[in-house]
Amino acid sequence: MKFLVSLAIFSVMIISSQAHACSCEFLSMENFREFIKDADSVILGVPSQDSQSIGIGEWEVEEVKTKMSIVKNFKGKHTSTIDLVSLKSDGGNCGVDFKKYDGLYLIFSYLEEGKYVTSGCDVEYIDYENEELTRVIQEISRK
């Protein structure tokens, strides 16, 4: 019995040490100006394709690229679309995958080596029942 308890505890310790968790600061009325200031691009967009693999990135994690149709451009110089690069989501790495036409998103991205890069921490799905997010978008629109 002691062996099984020891094995269970050891297994939990090994699994816990290998787990990576994403920790984000959530967008709010108090901090949205900081998000905008730090970002190179801020858009409302809809994925016009599924995220496509572009290889393994510097973090040894698969990277994906997604073409987004821009509904509203708040910051950055864009035409009607933008290609976004992110880590492929594995549930804990702050990655983000998009599915074609699966909804409207508020996206903050950062120019790195000529590519616009984003993460799950910089993407907000537009849920019109989220009053805080609706107020943030209204305030961004006034700028």
Buried (B, 14 or more C-beta within 10 A) or exposed (E): EEEEEEEEEEEEEEEEEEEEEBEEEEBEEEEBEEBBEEBBBBBBBBBBBBBEEBEEBEEEBBBBBBBBBBBEBBBBEBEEBBBBBBBBBEEEBBBBBBEEEEEBBBBBBBEEEEBBBBBBBBBBEBEEEEEEBEEBBEEBEEE
